[in-house]
Amino acid sequence: MIPDYSYYQKVLQKEEFPLAYVDLNLLDQNIKDILARAQEKKIRLASKSIRCRHILEYLLDYNQQFQGIMCFTAPEAVWLARAGFDDLLIAYPSYQKAHLEAVGQAVKKGKKIYLMVDRIEHLQRLQELGKNAKCTFLVCLDLDMSSRYPSIHFGVHRSSVNDLPSTETFVRYLKQCSHVSLKGVMGYEAQIAGLGDNMKGKWLMNRIIRFLKKRSIKEISQRRAEVVEYLYSQEYDLHFVNGGGTGSLETTREEAVVSEITVGSGFYSPCLFDEYSNFKHQPAAGFAIEIVRKPSNHIYTCLGGGYVASGMADINKVPQPYLPKGCKLDQNEMAGEVQTPIHYSGNTPLAIGDIILMRHSKAGELCERFNHLHLVRNGQITNKVFTYRGEGKCFL
């Protein structure tokens, strides 16, 4: 059962605001639902969508099906490795010399850190640095999973390796690199995993997206299978074949060549993940802002709140009022850095000093604005843990 406003108001009443929280009861429910959706596939945790070491540890300890972390930068992976984590896949290419040298040192000490590659320039850089450092870099080939239709690029712009011929070209050069060892393949189908198809008030757009998704799923699964089978034929000993995300668990799990699926946003379940037709997770994370003004009847102005998510700048990236029910943002001011006016039509009496609960549009980006996460379970705060920011880390 999802807690109501009075529950959180009582739990958080003695705290300083604004604050961010994670409801562990709802997090546990999301974990169980994600495990059920993934069936037998291993799940790699996307740190970008979590950004808290304590929560990463909590998830890895929860079930052995959670295995490994997908990081978003090399410095983050090295930091996590020093903190005791292992099996770290860096989701985006790294090129800076100091960052790669730090990864090389960690690998020489026995850590499994996989660097993402998709260009000859990446291999040249790693070969040079690996030769100088007398180490072999472990790498993962980023296979672009976008679908291309007339006048439509359905997906995101990631890798330059997007089919079997481009893979063969890449591998021909890779075989010349004695200090680079291919150990993984990743193909992120962003147009399936990260694109909602149940947006309010967009019936036609939802129909179009569902049609394109269905068509894309068949095409990209064939492409991924061809590339993986080719790599096995070239006698590459792959540690993993990674795919998907929170929004594509049901389809990615059906691909026999995929050994693991990455999940991150589903654990916190931010606003953008309300817009999917095939699953529903619980709002486990949010933030509370304090009412400090009442400029007129039914308008309550809060301190802070303007924590806008990355991506194309539109209304979907703005945090949304969650509790109490009956709250909505002012269309002229929206969520502001120092103040956020809330129009309120609900039945719960509100006063200066009360809180409004908000939900962020994306998952882990919320942690960039707060030093701590307040962990809530069974009507009380059980812990207060550092976010990446709270530990003094800002990786991007």
N, C-alpha and C positions, 0 to 999 in steps of 0.2 A: 504494500500500500504506500502510495506517495504521500509524504508528510504535507500538512497544510501550513499556512502562514503562522498560525499561533505556535506551532511546534518549533519552527526555527526562531521565532521571536523570543521564545522562552530560553532556548539553548544559547542564543548569541547575545542576550540582553546586557551582559556585563563586559562585553568586549569593546575594543576600540575599532572605529570604522573610518574608512572602508576596510573590508577584509574579504578574503577568498576562503571558500570552504569546500570540502569534499564529504559527501554523505556516504559513509562506508557501507551502510545497509543497502543503499541503491547501487553503489559500486559492486558489491558482492553479487547482486542480482544481474547486473550487466555482464560480469565475468561469467556467470553460469550460462547466460543466454548466448554469449559469444562462443563459449566452448561447445555448446550444443549446435550452433550454426556452422562451426568449423568441422564438426564431426571428428574424423581421425587425424586431420592435418595439424602439423605443428604450427604454433603461432609465434611470430617474432614481434616484439613490442616496439612500436614507433615512439622513440623518446621525444620527438618533436611535438607530439600530441600529449605528452605527460609532463615533462620538464620538472620532475621531482624525484630525487634518488630514492626517497622512502617509498613512494608509490611503485617505482620500478621494482624495488626489492620485494614489496608486498605481492605484486603480481607474479614474479618469478617463483616465490615461495608457495604460492597458492596452488599451483598445479604444474606437474612436469610437462604438460603439453605446451606451456609457455617456455620458449627456448630461444635465447639470444635477443639482442637489441639492434634495431635499426637506428643509428645515430644520424644527425644531420650535418656535422662537421668533423674534421679530423681532430682538432683540439678537444672537442667533447669526448670523442672515442678514447683518446689517450687519458683524459681525466677520469673517465669511468673505469678504464683498465687499471689505473693506479688505485682506484677505490675498491677493486676486487671483482669487477664485472669482467665477463669474457664473452667470446662469440659476438663481436661487434661489427656490424655491417654499416659502412658509411654510405648514405643514400645518394650523395652527390659527389662529383669528382673533386679531388683535392689537387692543387698544383703548387702551392707555396712551399718552397724548399724546407723551411724550418718545420712546417707542419708534417711534411712527409718524412723528414728525418726523425721526428719524434715518434711517428708510427713505426718506422723501421726499428728503432730502439726497443719499443714495446714488443714487436714481433720477435726480435732476437731473444727476448726474455721469456718467450713461450706463449705470449698472448695471441689469440686469433682475432686479428683486425683485418677486415676485408675492404679494400679500396675500390671505389666505383670507377670504371673505365668504359669509354666508348669511342675514343679517338686515338689515332696513331701518336699524336702529341702526348697523350697521357702515358702511353707505353714507353716512348722515348725518354720522358722525364724519369719514370720509375726505373728503367734500365740503367740510366746514368747514376742515379742516386744509390740504387741497390749495389751496383758495382763498387762505388766508392766506400759504401758502408759495410760491404761484405755481408749483405743480407738479401733474402728473396721476399719480395712483396707478394702478399696474397691479394688477388683481385677478383672482382665480380663484373661480368659483362652486363651493361645496362641495355636491354633490348627495348627499343621504342615500341609501345603498344597502341599508338594512336591509329585510328582508321581514317582513311582519306576517301572522301566522296566528292563528286563535282561541286566545287565552290564551298566545300565544308571540310575543315580540318577537325575531326571529332576526337578530341583528346588534348594533350598538352605537348609543348615543344621541349623534348628532353634529348634523347639520344639520336646520334646520326646512324646508328646500326638499327635498321628497321625491318630487315628481311634476311632470307638465307644468303643471297649473293653478297650483301654488305657484311654479313657475318664471316663468310669465307674470306673476303678481302682482309678483314680485321685479323683473323686467325693466321693468315699467311705471315703477317708481320709479327704477331705475337710469338710465333715459333722461333723467331730470331732472338728473343729476349730471354736470356738465361737467368735473369734476376727477377723475373715476373712469372707468377704461377697462377693460372686461371683455376679458381675453386668454386665459383658460383655464377649463377645467372639470375638477374632480376628483370621482371617486366611488370611495370605498374600500369594497369589499365585505369587511368584516372577518370576516363569518361564513363566508366562503370562504377568504380569504387567511390569516387568523389563528387559525383553529380546527382543531385536529387531529382526525382521524377514524380514528386507528389506535392508540388508547390501550390500554396493557396492562391486561388483566383487565376491560375494559369492552366486551364484545362487543355487548350490546344497545344501549348508548349510541352506539357507533360506527355501528351500522346506522341508528339514528335520525338521527344527524348527516349521514350520507351521503345519506339520503333527502331531508332538508331542504335540503342543499346542491344537489342535482340540481334540485330544484323551484325554489329561489331563483335559480340561475344563469340559467335561462330567463327568469324574470320581470324580473330587474334589467337584463339585457342589452337587453330591449325598452324599459325605462324610460329607460336611458341614451341609447339611440339616438333616442328621441322628443325628449328634451330637447336633445341636440346638434343635431339637424336643425332644431328650432325656432329655436335661436340662430343657426344659419347663415341661416335664412330672414329673421331680423331684421338681417342684414348685419353680424354680429359677426365680426371677423377673429381667430379663435382661434389662439394660438401652439401650444397643445397641448390634448389631452384625455387626462387621466391616470386610470389605474385600477389596481386590483389590488395585489398584494404577492407575497412569496415563495411563499405557499401557493396562489396562484391563477393562476400564469403560464400554465398549459395552457388555462385557460378564458378568461381576460381577453384573451389574444393573439388569440382567434378573433373578437373584436368589431371590426368594420371601423371604427367611429367612434373607437376608442381609438388614440391615436398613441404613447403611452408607458406603461410599467408601472413602478411604484416597487418597488425591491428593496433590502432592507437586511439583515435577519436571516440570509438565506441565505448571506451571505459568511462569517460566523463560525459559523453553524449551532449555536445553543445547544440545550439539552435539549428545550425545547418543540417543536423542529422535528424531533425523532425520531418524532413522533406523526402523521405523514402517510402515507397509503397510496400516493400517486401520485409521490413523489420521495424521494430520499435524498441529503443532502449530507454533507460530511465535517466532523468536529469540529475546526475550524481554530483556535478560541480557547478558552482555559481559564485556570485559575490554579493555582498550586502553594502548598501550605501545609506547614509543617514539623512533623514529629513531635517533641514535647518531653516526652511522658510515656508510660508504659506502666502504667496502673493495675492491669491483670490480664492473664492470657494472652489473646491474640487481640484485645485492645483497645488501640488506639494513639490517644493524644490529641494533636491538632494545635493550634497557635497560630493563632487567627483562623478565618475561613472562613464567617462568618454573613452572606453577601452575598445577601439575599433579594430577589427581584424584585417589581415592582409588580403591581397587579391584585388580584383577589379572593384573600384570604389563605387559601391551602390548600397541600397538600403539593407541588403542581406548581410552586410558586414558590420552592422551596428548592433551592439548588445541590446537585448530586449527585456522589459520588465517581466518578471515571472510571478512573484507573489507580493502582496495579496492579489487575488483575482480582481480584475476591473481596472488595472493600470495600463496606460499606454503613453508613449513618448509624445512630446510636443513636436508637431511636424516642422516647425520653423527652427527650433533649437536642437532637437534630437538629443543624443547623449554627449555632454560636454566635458572638457578636461577638468573644469573646476565646478560646474554645476549642471544638473540635469533636472529639468522640470518634468513632473509626472502628472498627467491628467488621470483623476481617479473617480470611478463611478461604482466602486464596490460597497459592500455592507459593513466591513470591519472599520470601526472608528480609527482614524489616524491622527497623530499629533506630532509636534516638534520633538525630535529625539527618537522617534520610531524609525524603523528601517524599511527599505524597499529591497527585495531580493531580485537580482538580475541574472541573466544567463548570457554568456559570451557567445559570439557567433561561431568561433572555432574553439578547439580544445586547449592545447598547451599554451597558446599565445596569451591566455589569461595570466599565466604564471610570470610573464615578463613584467607585470604591473604590481606584483605582490611578493614580499619576502617570505611569507609563510602561507601554508594551507592549514586551516583549522579542520581537524578530522572529527566528524560527528558520528556517533553511533548510539542508538537507543536513547535518544533524548539528552545526550550530554557530549561535551567536547572531551575526547579521549586523548588527544595529542595535538601538538602544534609543530609542524615540520617545515623544514626549509624547502623552498623552491630552488631552482638553479640560481635565480636572481639573489635569493637570500644567502646563498653560498658564495656570492660575489662573481658569478659566472654569467657572461653574456656572449654567446658564441656566434651570433649573427646580429 
